[in-house]
């Protein structure tokens, strides 16, 4: 059973938990993911049915995007 259903919109955290979630995300699931990490967004390019929104703002060396602009986007 998957908690993310087709058509869902989900925020995927930019921390290590977000990278762990990528391992369990079905490649064929059609959904929309909102992320605040450039590396996670790049990896999601391999998921043909996932629409990806990336929060804009200041990017840390870790790839996470965090500042007031990113918070407002979320």
N, C-alpha and C positions, 0 to 999 in steps of 0.2 A: 504494500500500500504506500502510495506517495502522498505527502502533504501538499505538494504543489500540483494543482490541477491545470489542465489545458485552459488557456485564456487568463490565468492569474497574473497579477502584477505583484512582484516581490522585491523588497529591498535586500540586497546581499551585502553584508558588512565587508569592509575593506581589510579587516584583520585576518589572522590565521584561520579563524573559523570560516571565513568566506572561501578561502582556498580549499579547505576540507570539504565544504559543501559542493564545490565543483566536481569532486570525484563521484558524488552520488546523484548528480543531476543527469537525468536521461538525455541522451543526445537527440532523441526525436520529440521531446516535449515542446509544445508550442506555448510559450509564455513570454512575458515581458519582465526583464530584470533591471533594477535601478542599482547602480554601483557607485562607489566613491573611491575606486582604486583602478589606476590605469592598467596594471598588470592583469587584474581579474578581467577587466573589459577586453583586453587583448586576447586572453584565453577563450573568452566567450565567442570570439569570431568563428571558432570551430563548430559552434552549435547552430546549424542552419535555420532552425525554427524559433530561435530566441531573439527577440528585439531587445536591444541594450540601450539604456539611457545612462549617461555618465554625468555625475555632478561636476560642475565647473568650480574653479577656485584655485587656491594655493596648493601645489602638489609637494608633499614631503619627499625626501629621498627614498622612503619606503614605497612610494607609488600611491599612497593614500592622499586623497584630496580633502582637506579640512580647513575650513574658515567660515566666516559668516555667510558667504555666497553659497557654499556647498550646503550648509545647514538650511538656508532658505529654500534651496532647490528641493531638498528632501521633504 
